Amino acid sequence: MAGSTSGVATVTPAAKARARPTRRPTHRAVLAAALVAAALAAVPVLATAFDLQGHRGTRGHEPENTLSAFRRALEIGVDTLEMDAAITADGVVVISHDPQLPAAITRDAQGHWLPGPGPLIHDITFAKLQT
């Protein structure tokens, strides 16, 4: 065995050089390395970008999905206002988290809480929604 000492086989540097042919990097390898380098260079910039979102306005500060909640969110420095929307039967876009009127937060025209889940928003007109 080449370079053997105490019965342990070792490989000389010359033998290693003969065993592996020298290859030049392919264009794909160079392109991949460039893309990885560019991505790594962008990490500090991306890591410092932070988007502060106001979930349904300022959840916990004002009633959700109201103009006062969105105004308060902007006052405290929120970058993005998150909200859900629905479309009424007559095509009016309204802000609503649920596809139907939730009984827990909805009153009828007489001021009574809904006894159960309300109608789907897309099944009623905007005028009916306001009553």
KOLGU-4560 file (N, C-alpha, C; in nm, 3 decimals, padded with zeros to 5 digits):
<recs>
<n_xx: 00.085 n_yy: -00.117 n_zz: 00.000 ca_xx: 00.000 ca_yy: 00.000 ca_zz: 00.000 c_xx: 00.088 c_yy: 00.122 c_zz: 00.000 mol: A seq: 1 type: MET>
<n_xx: 00.045 n_yy: 00.223 n_zz: -00.078 ca_xx: 00.126 ca_yy: 00.344 ca_zz: -00.087 c_xx: 00.118 c_yy: 00.420 c_zz: 00.044 mol: A seq: 2 type: ALA>
<n_xx: 00.233 n_yy: 00.457 n_zz: 00.098 ca_xx: 00.241 ca_yy: 00.535 ca_zz: 00.220 c_xx: 00.183 c_yy: 00.465 c_zz: 00.341 mol: A seq: 3 type: GLY>
<n_xx: 00.187 n_yy: 00.334 n_zz: 00.345 ca_xx: 00.127 ca_yy: 00.258 ca_zz: 00.454 c_xx: 00.218 c_yy: 00.263 c_zz: 00.575 mol: A seq: 4 type: SER>
<n_xx: 00.159 n_yy: 00.290 n_zz: 00.690 ca_xx: 00.232 ca_yy: 00.284 ca_zz: 00.816 c_xx: 00.146 c_yy: 00.208 c_zz: 00.914 mol: A seq: 5 type: THR>
<n_xx: 00.203 n_yy: 00.116 n_zz: 00.979 ca_xx: 00.134 ca_yy: 00.036 ca_zz: 01.079 c_xx: 00.011 c_yy: -00.034 c_zz: 01.025 mol: A seq: 6 type: SER>
<n_xx: 00.011 n_yy: -00.072 n_zz: 00.899 ca_xx: -00.100 ca_yy: -00.144 ca_zz: 00.840 c_xx: -00.218 c_yy: -00.058 c_zz: 00.802 mol: A seq: 7 type: GLY>
<n_xx: -00.209 n_yy: 00.077 n_zz: 00.817 ca_xx: -00.317 ca_yy: 00.167 ca_zz: 00.780 c_xx: -00.285 c_yy: 00.225 c_zz: 00.643 mol: A seq: 8 type: VAL>
<n_xx: -00.379 n_yy: 00.216 n_zz: 00.552 ca_xx: -00.356 ca_yy: 00.265 ca_zz: 00.416 c_xx: -00.370 c_yy: 00.416 c_zz: 00.413 mol: A seq: 9 type: ALA>
<n_xx: -00.277 n_yy: 00.482 n_zz: 00.348 ca_xx: -00.286 ca_yy: 00.627 ca_zz: 00.326 c_xx: -00.268 c_yy: 00.651 c_zz: 00.177 mol: A seq: 10 type: THR>
<n_xx: -00.324 n_yy: 00.761 n_zz: 00.132 ca_xx: -00.314 ca_yy: 00.797 ca_zz: -00.010 c_xx: -00.228 c_yy: 00.921 c_zz: -00.021 mol: A seq: 11 type: VAL>
<n_xx: -00.130 n_yy: 00.916 n_zz: -00.108 ca_xx: -00.041 ca_yy: 01.031 ca_zz: -00.126 c_xx: -00.112 c_yy: 01.138 c_zz: -00.208 mol: A seq: 12 type: THR>
<n_xx: -00.070 n_yy: 01.264 n_zz: -00.198 ca_xx: -00.131 ca_yy: 01.372 ca_zz: -00.277 c_xx: -00.122 c_yy: 01.344 c_zz: -00.427 mol: A seq: 13 type: PRO>
<n_xx: -00.013 n_yy: 01.283 n_zz: -00.473 ca_xx: 00.001 ca_yy: 01.253 ca_zz: -00.615 c_xx: -00.104 c_yy: 01.151 c_zz: -00.658 mol: A seq: 14 type: ALA>
<n_xx: -00.134 n_yy: 01.054 n_zz: -00.574 ca_xx: -00.235 ca_yy: 00.954 ca_zz: -00.606 c_xx: -00.373 c_yy: 01.017 c_zz: -00.611 mol: A seq: 15 type: ALA>
<n_xx: -00.399 n_yy: 01.113 n_zz: -00.522 ca_xx: -00.528 ca_yy: 01.183 ca_zz: -00.525 c_xx: -00.544 c_yy: 01.260 c_zz: -00.655 mol: A seq: 16 type: LYS>
<n_xx: -00.441 n_yy: 01.329 n_zz: -00.698 ca_xx: -00.446 ca_yy: 01.407 ca_zz: -00.821 c_xx: -00.473 c_yy: 01.318 c_zz: -00.941 mol: A seq: 17 type: ALA>
<n_xx: -00.416 n_yy: 01.200 n_zz: -00.945 ca_xx: -00.439 ca_yy: 01.108 ca_zz: -01.057 c_xx: -00.580 c_yy: 01.050 c_zz: -01.053 mol: A seq: 18 type: ARG>
<n_xx: -00.636 n_yy: 01.033 n_zz: -00.934 ca_xx: -00.766 ca_yy: 00.969 ca_zz: -00.920 c_xx: -00.881 c_yy: 01.059 c_zz: -00.966 mol: A seq: 19 type: ALA>
<n_xx: -00.870 n_yy: 01.191 n_zz: -00.951 ca_xx: -00.979 ca_yy: 01.283 ca_zz: -00.988 c_xx: -00.934 c_yy: 01.372 c_zz: -01.102 mol: A seq: 20 type: ARG>
<n_xx: -01.003 n_yy: 01.367 n_zz: -01.214 ca_xx: -00.967 ca_yy: 01.460 ca_zz: -01.320 c_xx: -01.012 c_yy: 01.601 c_zz: -01.281 mol: A seq: 21 type: PRO>
<n_xx: -00.937 n_yy: 01.700 n_zz: -01.321 ca_xx: -00.970 ca_yy: 01.839 ca_zz: -01.292 c_xx: -01.082 c_yy: 01.882 c_zz: -01.385 mol: A seq: 22 type: THR>
<n_xx: -01.189 n_yy: 01.940 n_zz: -01.327 ca_xx: -01.300 ca_yy: 01.987 ca_zz: -01.409 c_xx: -01.316 c_yy: 02.136 c_zz: -01.392 mol: A seq: 23 type: ARG>
<n_xx: -01.350 n_yy: 02.201 n_zz: -01.502 ca_xx: -01.378 ca_yy: 02.344 ca_zz: -01.495 c_xx: -01.526 c_yy: 02.360 c_zz: -01.462 mol: A seq: 24 type: ARG>
<n_xx: -01.565 n_yy: 02.465 n_zz: -01.389 ca_xx: -01.706 ca_yy: 02.484 ca_zz: -01.356 c_xx: -01.788 c_yy: 02.509 c_zz: -01.484 mol: A seq: 25 type: PRO>
<n_xx: -01.906 n_yy: 02.453 n_zz: -01.488 ca_xx: -01.994 ca_yy: 02.473 ca_zz: -01.602 c_xx: -02.061 c_yy: 02.609 c_zz: -01.592 mol: A seq: 26 type: THR>
<n_xx: -02.121 n_yy: 02.651 n_zz: -01.701 ca_xx: -02.192 ca_yy: 02.780 ca_zz: -01.700 c_xx: -02.307 c_yy: 02.777 c_zz: -01.598 mol: A seq: 27 type: HIS>
<n_xx: -02.372 n_yy: 02.663 n_zz: -01.586 ca_xx: -02.480 ca_yy: 02.651 ca_zz: -01.489 c_xx: -02.429 c_yy: 02.669 c_zz: -01.347 mol: A seq: 28 type: ARG>
<n_xx: -02.315 n_yy: 02.609 n_zz: -01.319 ca_xx: -02.258 ca_yy: 02.619 ca_zz: -01.184 c_xx: -02.220 c_yy: 02.764 c_zz: -01.154 mol: A seq: 29 type: ALA>
<n_xx: -02.163 n_yy: 02.832 n_zz: -01.251 ca_xx: -02.125 ca_yy: 02.972 ca_zz: -01.232 c_xx: -02.250 c_yy: 03.057 c_zz: -01.211 mol: A seq: 30 type: VAL>
<n_xx: -02.354 n_yy: 03.034 n_zz: -01.291 ca_xx: -02.478 ca_yy: 03.108 ca_zz: -01.278 c_xx: -02.543 c_yy: 03.081 c_zz: -01.143 mol: A seq: 31 type: LEU>
<n_xx: -02.544 n_yy: 02.956 n_zz: -01.101 ca_xx: -02.602 ca_yy: 02.921 ca_zz: -00.971 c_xx: -02.527 c_yy: 02.990 c_zz: -00.858 mol: A seq: 32 type: ALA>
<n_xx: -02.395 n_yy: 02.990 n_zz: -00.867 ca_xx: -02.315 ca_yy: 03.056 ca_zz: -00.763 c_xx: -02.342 c_yy: 03.206 c_zz: -00.760 mol: A seq: 33 type: ALA>
<n_xx: -02.358 n_yy: 03.267 n_zz: -00.878 ca_xx: -02.388 ca_yy: 03.410 ca_zz: -00.884 c_xx: -02.524 c_yy: 03.440 c_zz: -00.824 mol: A seq: 34 type: ALA>
<n_xx: -02.623 n_yy: 03.355 n_zz: -00.852 ca_xx: -02.756 ca_yy: 03.376 ca_zz: -00.796 c_xx: -02.756 c_yy: 03.361 c_zz: -00.644 mol: A seq: 35 type: LEU>
<n_xx: -02.684 n_yy: 03.262 n_zz: -00.595 ca_xx: -02.675 ca_yy: 03.243 ca_zz: -00.450 c_xx: -02.607 c_yy: 03.364 c_zz: -00.386 mol: A seq: 36 type: VAL>
<n_xx: -02.500 n_yy: 03.412 n_zz: -00.448 ca_xx: -02.429 ca_yy: 03.529 ca_zz: -00.394 c_xx: -02.519 c_yy: 03.652 c_zz: -00.392 mol: A seq: 37 type: ALA>
<n_xx: -02.596 n_yy: 03.671 n_zz: -00.499 ca_xx: -02.687 ca_yy: 03.786 ca_zz: -00.506 c_xx: -02.796 c_yy: 03.774 c_zz: -00.399 mol: A seq: 38 type: ALA>
<n_xx: -02.848 n_yy: 03.654 n_zz: -00.381 ca_xx: -02.952 ca_yy: 03.634 ca_zz: -00.279 c_xx: -02.898 c_yy: 03.660 c_zz: -00.140 mol: A seq: 39 type: ALA>
<n_xx: -02.777 n_yy: 03.611 n_zz: -00.113 ca_xx: -02.716 ca_yy: 03.633 ca_zz: 00.018 c_xx: -02.685 c_yy: 03.781 c_zz: 00.041 mol: A seq: 40 type: LEU>
<n_xx: -02.648 n_yy: 03.850 n_zz: -00.065 ca_xx: -02.620 ca_yy: 03.994 ca_zz: -00.052 c_xx: -02.748 c_yy: 04.071 c_zz: -00.020 mol: A seq: 41 type: ALA>
<n_xx: -02.863 n_yy: 04.022 n_zz: -00.066 ca_xx: -02.990 ca_yy: 04.091 ca_zz: -00.043 c_xx: -03.048 c_yy: 04.062 c_zz: 00.095 mol: A seq: 42 type: ALA>
<n_xx: -03.000 n_yy: 03.960 n_zz: 00.164 ca_xx: -03.057 ca_yy: 03.922 ca_zz: 00.293 c_xx: -03.057 c_yy: 04.036 c_zz: 00.394 mol: A seq: 43 type: VAL>
<n_xx: -02.949 n_yy: 04.112 n_zz: 00.411 ca_xx: -02.956 ca_yy: 04.221 ca_zz: 00.508 c_xx: -03.064 c_yy: 04.323 c_zz: 00.475 mol: A seq: 44 type: PRO>
<n_xx: -03.086 n_yy: 04.351 n_zz: 00.348 ca_xx: -03.189 ca_yy: 04.446 ca_zz: 00.309 c_xx: -03.326 c_yy: 04.388 c_zz: 00.338 mol: A seq: 45 type: VAL>
<n_xx: -03.348 n_yy: 04.261 n_zz: 00.302 ca_xx: -03.477 ca_yy: 04.198 ca_zz: 00.326 c_xx: -03.504 c_yy: 04.181 c_zz: 00.474 mol: A seq: 46 type: LEU>
<n_xx: -03.400 n_yy: 04.153 n_zz: 00.551 ca_xx: -03.418 ca_yy: 04.130 ca_zz: 00.694 c_xx: -03.458 c_yy: 04.259 c_zz: 00.766 mol: A seq: 47 type: ALA>
<n_xx: -03.422 n_yy: 04.374 n_zz: 00.713 ca_xx: -03.457 ca_yy: 04.499 ca_zz: 00.778 c_xx: -03.595 c_yy: 04.548 c_zz: 00.737 mol: A seq: 48 type: THR>
<n_xx: -03.652 n_yy: 04.494 n_zz: 00.629 ca_xx: -03.785 ca_yy: 04.533 ca_zz: 00.586 c_xx: -03.887 c_yy: 04.466 c_zz: 00.677 mol: A seq: 49 type: ALA>
<n_xx: -03.979 n_yy: 04.544 n_zz: 00.731 ca_xx: -04.080 ca_yy: 04.490 ca_zz: 00.821 c_xx: -04.212 c_yy: 04.556 c_zz: 00.788 mol: A seq: 50 type: PHE>
<n_xx: -04.314 n_yy: 04.478 n_zz: 00.769 ca_xx: -04.446 ca_yy: 04.528 ca_zz: 00.736 c_xx: -04.536 c_yy: 04.514 c_zz: 00.858 mol: A seq: 51 type: ASP>
<n_xx: -04.567 n_yy: 04.625 n_zz: 00.922 ca_xx: -04.655 ca_yy: 04.624 ca_zz: 01.038 c_xx: -04.799 c_yy: 04.630 c_zz: 00.989 mol: A seq: 52 type: LEU>
<n_xx: -04.873 n_yy: 04.523 n_zz: 01.016 ca_xx: -05.010 ca_yy: 04.513 ca_zz: 00.966 c_xx: -05.111 c_yy: 04.537 c_zz: 01.076 mol: A seq: 53 type: GLN>
<n_xx: -05.216 n_yy: 04.609 n_zz: 01.039 ca_xx: -05.328 ca_yy: 04.630 ca_zz: 01.130 c_xx: -05.436 c_yy: 04.529 c_zz: 01.096 mol: A seq: 54 type: GLY>
<n_xx: -05.449 n_yy: 04.424 n_zz: 01.178 ca_xx: -05.545 ca_yy: 04.317 ca_zz: 01.151 c_xx: -05.685 c_yy: 04.369 c_zz: 01.182 mol: A seq: 55 type: HIS>
<n_xx: -05.766 n_yy: 04.382 n_zz: 01.077 ca_xx: -05.903 ca_yy: 04.437 ca_zz: 01.088 c_xx: -05.899 c_yy: 04.576 c_zz: 01.151 mol: A seq: 56 type: ARG>
<n_xx: -05.795 n_yy: 04.652 n_zz: 01.122 ca_xx: -05.776 ca_yy: 04.785 ca_zz: 01.179 c_xx: -05.677 c_yy: 04.775 c_zz: 01.292 mol: A seq: 57 type: GLY>
<n_xx: -05.725 n_yy: 04.803 n_zz: 01.412 ca_xx: -05.640 ca_yy: 04.787 ca_zz: 01.531 c_xx: -05.714 c_yy: 04.699 c_zz: 01.630 mol: A seq: 58 type: THR>
<n_xx: -05.713 n_yy: 04.573 n_zz: 01.601 ca_xx: -05.785 ca_yy: 04.476 ca_zz: 01.682 c_xx: -05.745 c_yy: 04.491 c_zz: 01.829 mol: A seq: 59 type: ARG>
<n_xx: -05.845 n_yy: 04.506 n_zz: 01.913 ca_xx: -05.820 ca_yy: 04.524 ca_zz: 02.056 c_xx: -05.817 c_yy: 04.669 c_zz: 02.098 mol: A seq: 60 type: GLY>
<n_xx: -05.809 n_yy: 04.763 n_zz: 02.004 ca_xx: -05.807 ca_yy: 04.905 ca_zz: 02.036 c_xx: -05.937 c_yy: 04.974 c_zz: 01.998 mol: A seq: 61 type: HIS>
<n_xx: -05.996 n_yy: 04.932 n_zz: 01.889 ca_xx: -06.119 ca_yy: 04.990 ca_zz: 01.836 c_xx: -06.204 c_yy: 04.874 c_zz: 01.784 mol: A seq: 62 type: GLU>
<n_xx: -06.334 n_yy: 04.898 n_zz: 01.762 ca_xx: -06.416 ca_yy: 04.791 ca_zz: 01.704 c_xx: -06.358 c_yy: 04.747 c_zz: 01.569 mol: A seq: 63 type: PRO>
<n_xx: -06.348 n_yy: 04.617 n_zz: 01.549 ca_xx: -06.286 ca_yy: 04.563 ca_zz: 01.428 c_xx: -06.361 c_yy: 04.606 c_zz: 01.302 mol: A seq: 64 type: GLU>
<n_xx: -06.283 n_yy: 04.623 n_zz: 01.194 ca_xx: -06.338 ca_yy: 04.654 ca_zz: 01.061 c_xx: -06.422 c_yy: 04.781 c_zz: 01.059 mol: A seq: 65 type: ASN>
<n_xx: -06.383 n_yy: 04.881 n_zz: 01.139 ca_xx: -06.453 ca_yy: 05.010 ca_zz: 01.136 c_xx: -06.357 c_yy: 05.118 c_zz: 01.091 mol: A seq: 66 type: THR>
<n_xx: -06.414 n_yy: 05.230 n_zz: 01.045 ca_xx: -06.328 ca_yy: 05.341 ca_zz: 01.004 c_xx: -06.242 c_yy: 05.390 c_zz: 01.120 mol: A seq: 67 type: LEU>
<n_xx: -06.298 n_yy: 05.390 n_zz: 01.241 ca_xx: -06.217 ca_yy: 05.434 ca_zz: 01.357 c_xx: -06.100 c_yy: 05.340 c_zz: 01.381 mol: A seq: 68 type: SER>
<n_xx: -06.119 n_yy: 05.209 n_zz: 01.357 ca_xx: -06.010 ca_yy: 05.112 ca_zz: 01.374 c_xx: -05.901 c_yy: 05.134 c_zz: 01.270 mol: A seq: 69 type: ALA>
<n_xx: -05.940 n_yy: 05.161 n_zz: 01.146 ca_xx: -05.841 ca_yy: 05.186 ca_zz: 01.041 c_xx: -05.769 c_yy: 05.319 c_zz: 01.064 mol: A seq: 70 type: PHE>
<n_xx: -05.841 n_yy: 05.421 n_zz: 01.109 ca_xx: -05.780 ca_yy: 05.551 ca_zz: 01.138 c_xx: -05.677 c_yy: 05.536 c_zz: 01.251 mol: A seq: 71 type: ARG>
<n_xx: -05.714 n_yy: 05.466 n_zz: 01.356 ca_xx: -05.623 ca_yy: 05.444 ca_zz: 01.470 c_xx: -05.500 c_yy: 05.366 c_zz: 01.428 mol: A seq: 72 type: ARG>
<n_xx: -05.517 n_yy: 05.267 n_zz: 01.342 ca_xx: -05.403 ca_yy: 05.190 ca_zz: 01.293 c_xx: -05.304 c_yy: 05.280 c_zz: 01.221 mol: A seq: 73 type: ALA>
<n_xx: -05.355 n_yy: 05.368 n_zz: 01.137 ca_xx: -05.265 ca_yy: 05.460 ca_zz: 01.066 c_xx: -05.197 c_yy: 05.557 c_zz: 01.162 mol: A seq: 74 type: LEU>
<n_xx: -05.269 n_yy: 05.600 n_zz: 01.265 ca_xx: -05.211 ca_yy: 05.691 ca_zz: 01.365 c_xx: -05.094 c_yy: 05.628 c_zz: 01.440 mol: A seq: 75 type: GLU>
<n_xx: -05.100 n_yy: 05.497 n_zz: 01.463 ca_xx: -04.992 ca_yy: 05.433 ca_zz: 01.540 c_xx: -04.881 c_yy: 05.379 c_zz: 01.450 mol: A seq: 76 type: ILE>
<n_xx: -04.890 n_yy: 05.404 n_zz: 01.318 ca_xx: -04.780 ca_yy: 05.370 ca_zz: 01.229 c_xx: -04.792 c_yy: 05.240 c_zz: 01.153 mol: A seq: 77 type: GLY>
<n_xx: -04.912 n_yy: 05.185 n_zz: 01.140 ca_xx: -04.931 ca_yy: 05.063 ca_zz: 01.065 c_xx: -04.902 c_yy: 05.087 c_zz: 00.917 mol: A seq: 78 type: VAL>
<n_xx: -04.835 n_yy: 04.991 n_zz: 00.851 ca_xx: -04.803 ca_yy: 05.002 ca_zz: 00.709 c_xx: -04.915 c_yy: 04.948 c_zz: 00.620 mol: A seq: 79 type: ASP>
<n_xx: -04.978 n_yy: 04.840 n_zz: 00.665 ca_xx: -05.079 ca_yy: 04.772 ca_zz: 00.584 c_xx: -05.205 c_yy: 04.752 c_zz: 00.665 mol: A seq: 80 type: THR>
<n_xx: -05.319 n_yy: 04.786 n_zz: 00.605 ca_xx: -05.447 ca_yy: 04.760 ca_zz: 00.669 c_xx: -05.502 c_yy: 04.629 c_zz: 00.613 mol: A seq: 81 type: LEU>
<n_xx: -05.526 n_yy: 04.533 n_zz: 00.701 ca_xx: -05.580 ca_yy: 04.403 ca_zz: 00.660 c_xx: -05.728 c_yy: 04.402 c_zz: 00.691 mol: A seq: 82 type: GLU>
<n_xx: -05.807 n_yy: 04.362 n_zz: 00.593 ca_xx: -05.952 ca_yy: 04.351 ca_zz: 00.614 c_xx: -06.008 c_yy: 04.249 c_zz: 00.518 mol: A seq: 83 type: MET>
<n_xx: -06.129 n_yy: 04.204 n_zz: 00.546 ca_xx: -06.199 ca_yy: 04.111 ca_zz: 00.459 c_xx: -06.317 c_yy: 04.185 c_zz: 00.399 mol: A seq: 84 type: ASP>
<n_xx: -06.357 n_yy: 04.147 n_zz: 00.280 ca_xx: -06.468 ca_yy: 04.214 ca_zz: 00.214 c_xx: -06.568 c_yy: 04.111 c_zz: 00.163 mol: A seq: 85 type: ALA>
<n_xx: -06.690 n_yy: 04.157 n_zz: 00.148 ca_xx: -06.797 ca_yy: 04.076 ca_zz: 00.090 c_xx: -06.871 c_yy: 04.166 c_zz: -00.009 mol: A seq: 86 type: ALA>
<n_xx: -06.948 n_yy: 04.105 n_zz: -00.096 ca_xx: -07.025 ca_yy: 04.181 ca_zz: -00.195 c_xx: -07.173 c_yy: 04.148 c_zz: -00.176 mol: A seq: 87 type: ILE>
<n_xx: -07.254 n_yy: 04.253 n_zz: -00.161 ca_xx: -07.397 ca_yy: 04.233 ca_zz: -00.140 c_xx: -07.465 c_yy: 04.188 c_zz: -00.269 mol: A seq: 88 type: THR>
<n_xx: -07.592 n_yy: 04.151 n_zz: -00.260 ca_xx: -07.667 ca_yy: 04.103 ca_zz: -00.376 c_xx: -07.675 c_yy: 04.207 c_zz: -00.486 mol: A seq: 89 type: ALA>
<n_xx: -07.672 n_yy: 04.336 n_zz: -00.448 ca_xx: -07.678 ca_yy: 04.442 ca_zz: -00.549 c_xx: -07.540 c_yy: 04.496 c_zz: -00.587 mol: A seq: 90 type: ASP>
<n_xx: -07.433 n_yy: 04.422 n_zz: -00.551 ca_xx: -07.298 ca_yy: 04.454 ca_zz: -00.599 c_xx: -07.221 c_yy: 04.556 c_zz: -00.518 mol: A seq: 91 type: GLY>
<n_xx: -07.261 n_yy: 04.586 n_zz: -00.397 ca_xx: -07.189 ca_yy: 04.682 ca_zz: -00.313 c_xx: -07.085 c_yy: 04.607 c_zz: -00.230 mol: A seq: 92 type: VAL>
<n_xx: -06.960 n_yy: 04.655 n_zz: -00.233 ca_xx: -06.853 ca_yy: 04.595 ca_zz: -00.154 c_xx: -06.861 c_yy: 04.647 c_zz: -00.011 mol: A seq: 93 type: VAL>
<n_xx: -06.865 n_yy: 04.556 n_zz: 00.084 ca_xx: -06.871 ca_yy: 04.592 ca_zz: 00.226 c_xx: -06.760 c_yy: 04.521 c_zz: 00.301 mol: A seq: 94 type: VAL>
<n_xx: -06.718 n_yy: 04.580 n_zz: 00.412 ca_xx: -06.615 ca_yy: 04.519 ca_zz: 00.495 c_xx: -06.683 c_yy: 04.424 c_zz: 00.593 mol: A seq: 95 type: ILE>
<n_xx: -06.644 n_yy: 04.299 n_zz: 00.589 ca_xx: -06.700 ca_yy: 04.200 ca_zz: 00.679 c_xx: -06.604 c_yy: 04.082 c_zz: 00.688 mol: A seq: 96 type: SER>
<n_xx: -06.578 n_yy: 04.038 n_zz: 00.809 ca_xx: -06.491 ca_yy: 03.922 ca_zz: 00.827 c_xx: -06.561 c_yy: 03.792 c_zz: 00.790 mol: A seq: 97 type: HIS>
<n_xx: -06.690 n_yy: 03.789 n_zz: 00.810 ca_xx: -06.767 ca_yy: 03.667 ca_zz: 00.790 c_xx: -06.852 c_yy: 03.676 c_zz: 00.662 mol: A seq: 98 type: ASP>
<n_xx: -06.879 n_yy: 03.563 n_zz: 00.597 ca_xx: -06.962 ca_yy: 03.566 ca_zz: 00.478 c_xx: -07.110 c_yy: 03.587 c_zz: 00.510 mol: A seq: 99 type: PRO>
<n_xx: -07.145 n_yy: 03.569 n_zz: 00.637 ca_xx: -07.283 ca_yy: 03.593 ca_zz: 00.678 c_xx: -07.282 c_yy: 03.684 c_zz: 00.800 mol: A seq: 100 type: GLN>
<n_xx: -07.397 n_yy: 03.738 n_zz: 00.834 ca_xx: -07.404 ca_yy: 03.826 ca_zz: 00.950 c_xx: -07.391 c_yy: 03.743 c_zz: 01.077 mol: A seq: 101 type: LEU>
<n_xx: -07.286 n_yy: 03.765 n_zz: 01.157 ca_xx: -07.266 ca_yy: 03.686 ca_zz: 01.278 c_xx: -07.361 c_yy: 03.730 c_zz: 01.390 mol: A seq: 102 type: PRO>
<n_xx: -07.428 n_yy: 03.636 n_zz: 01.450 ca_xx: -07.527 ca_yy: 03.666 ca_zz: 01.555 c_xx: -07.465 c_yy: 03.734 c_zz: 01.676 mol: A seq: 103 type: ALA>
<n_xx: -07.342 n_yy: 03.703 n_zz: 01.706 ca_xx: -07.278 ca_yy: 03.757 ca_zz: 01.827 c_xx: -07.256 c_yy: 03.908 c_zz: 01.822 mol: A seq: 104 type: ALA>
<n_xx: -07.253 n_yy: 03.967 n_zz: 01.703 ca_xx: -07.226 ca_yy: 04.111 ca_zz: 01.694 c_xx: -07.326 c_yy: 04.185 c_zz: 01.605 mol: A seq: 105 type: ILE>
<n_xx: -07.438 n_yy: 04.121 n_zz: 01.570 ca_xx: -07.532 ca_yy: 04.184 ca_zz: 01.478 c_xx: -07.669 c_yy: 04.200 c_zz: 01.544 mol: A seq: 106 type: THR>
<n_xx: -07.727 n_yy: 04.321 n_zz: 01.526 ca_xx: -07.862 ca_yy: 04.348 ca_zz: 01.576 c_xx: -07.955 c_yy: 04.373 c_zz: 01.458 mol: A seq: 107 type: ARG>
<n_xx: -08.082 n_yy: 04.346 n_zz: 01.478 ca_xx: -08.179 ca_yy: 04.372 ca_zz: 01.372 c_xx: -08.223 c_yy: 04.519 c_zz: 01.378 mol: A seq: 108 type: ASP>
<n_xx: -08.319 n_yy: 04.556 n_zz: 01.293 ca_xx: -08.363 ca_yy: 04.695 ca_zz: 01.284 c_xx: -08.424 c_yy: 04.745 c_zz: 01.416 mol: A seq: 109 type: ALA>
<n_xx: -08.477 n_yy: 04.656 n_zz: 01.498 ca_xx: -08.535 ca_yy: 04.695 ca_zz: 01.627 c_xx: -08.431 c_yy: 04.696 c_zz: 01.740 mol: A seq: 110 type: GLN>
<n_xx: -08.307 n_yy: 04.663 n_zz: 01.710 ca_xx: -08.201 ca_yy: 04.665 ca_zz: 01.811 c_xx: -08.183 c_yy: 04.534 c_zz: 01.886 mol: A seq: 111 type: GLY>
<n_xx: -08.251 n_yy: 04.429 n_zz: 01.842 ca_xx: -08.239 ca_yy: 04.299 ca_zz: 01.907 c_xx: -08.125 c_yy: 04.219 c_zz: 01.843 mol: A seq: 112 type: HIS>
<n_xx: -08.056 n_yy: 04.144 n_zz: 01.927 ca_xx: -07.951 ca_yy: 04.056 ca_zz: 01.874 c_xx: -08.014 c_yy: 03.949 c_zz: 01.786 mol: A seq: 113 type: TRP>
<n_xx: -07.945 n_yy: 03.911 n_zz: 01.681 ca_xx: -07.997 ca_yy: 03.803 ca_zz: 01.596 c_xx: -08.002 c_yy: 03.674 c_zz: 01.678 mol: A seq: 114 type: LEU>
<n_xx: -08.110 n_yy: 03.597 n_zz: 01.664 ca_xx: -08.123 ca_yy: 03.473 ca_zz: 01.744 c_xx: -08.029 c_yy: 03.362 c_zz: 01.697 mol: A seq: 115 type: PRO>
<n_xx: -07.981 n_yy: 03.371 n_zz: 01.578 ca_xx: -07.891 ca_yy: 03.269 ca_zz: 01.523 c_xx: -07.813 c_yy: 03.330 c_zz: 01.408 mol: A seq: 116 type: GLY>
<n_xx: -07.736 n_yy: 03.250 n_zz: 01.337 ca_xx: -07.660 ca_yy: 03.304 ca_zz: 01.224 c_xx: -07.750 c_yy: 03.379 c_zz: 01.127 mol: A seq: 117 type: PRO>
<n_xx: -07.702 n_yy: 03.495 n_zz: 01.086 ca_xx: -07.779 ca_yy: 03.577 ca_zz: 00.993 c_xx: -07.763 c_yy: 03.529 c_zz: 00.850 mol: A seq: 118 type: GLY>
<n_xx: -07.825 n_yy: 03.604 n_zz: 00.758 ca_xx: -07.819 ca_yy: 03.564 ca_zz: 00.617 c_xx: -07.679 c_yy: 03.586 c_zz: 00.559 mol: A seq: 119 type: PRO>
<n_xx: -07.652 n_yy: 03.518 n_zz: 00.450 ca_xx: -07.526 ca_yy: 03.541 ca_zz: 00.378 c_xx: -07.530 c_yy: 03.681 c_zz: 00.319 mol: A seq: 120 type: LEU>
<n_xx: -07.422 n_yy: 03.751 n_zz: 00.327 ca_xx: -07.416 ca_yy: 03.889 ca_zz: 00.279 c_xx: -07.446 c_yy: 03.896 c_zz: 00.130 mol: A seq: 121 type: ILE>
<n_xx: -07.400 n_yy: 03.799 n_zz: 00.053 ca_xx: -07.422 ca_yy: 03.807 ca_zz: -00.092 c_xx: -07.568 c_yy: 03.777 c_zz: -00.130 mol: A seq: 122 type: HIS>
<n_xx: -07.651 n_yy: 03.739 n_zz: -00.031 ca_xx: -07.792 ca_yy: 03.714 ca_zz: -00.057 c_xx: -07.882 c_yy: 03.833 c_zz: -00.025 mol: A seq: 123 type: ASP>
<n_xx: -07.826 n_yy: 03.937 n_zz: 00.038 ca_xx: -07.909 ca_yy: 04.053 ca_zz: 00.074 c_xx: -07.855 c_yy: 04.180 c_zz: 00.010 mol: A seq: 124 type: ILE>
<n_xx: -07.941 n_yy: 04.280 n_zz: -00.005 ca_xx: -07.899 ca_yy: 04.406 ca_zz: -00.066 c_xx: -07.831 c_yy: 04.493 c_zz: 00.039 mol: A seq: 125 type: THR>
<n_xx: -07.761 n_yy: 04.594 n_zz: -00.009 ca_xx: -07.695 ca_yy: 04.688 ca_zz: 00.081 c_xx: -07.798 c_yy: 04.760 c_zz: 00.168 mol: A seq: 126 type: PHE>
<n_xx: -07.911 n_yy: 04.799 n_zz: 00.110 ca_xx: -08.016 ca_yy: 04.867 ca_zz: 00.188 c_xx: -08.067 c_yy: 04.777 c_zz: 00.301 mol: A seq: 127 type: ALA>
<n_xx: -08.089 n_yy: 04.651 n_zz: 00.272 ca_xx: -08.135 ca_yy: 04.557 ca_zz: 00.375 c_xx: -08.028 c_yy: 04.537 c_zz: 00.482 mol: A seq: 128 type: LYS>
<n_xx: -07.903 n_yy: 04.534 n_zz: 00.441 ca_xx: -07.791 ca_yy: 04.518 ca_zz: 00.534 c_xx: -07.787 c_yy: 04.633 c_zz: 00.634 mol: A seq: 129 type: LEU>
<n_xx: -07.823 n_yy: 04.752 n_zz: 00.591 ca_xx: -07.819 ca_yy: 04.868 ca_zz: 00.679 c_xx: -07.938 c_yy: 04.876 c_zz: 00.774 mol: A seq: 130 type: GLN>
<n_xx: -08.044 n_yy: 04.797 n_zz: 00.753 ca_xx: -08.161 ca_yy: 04.805 ca_zz: 00.842 c_xx: -08.150 c_yy: 04.710 c_zz: 00.957 mol: A seq: 131 type: THR>
</recs>
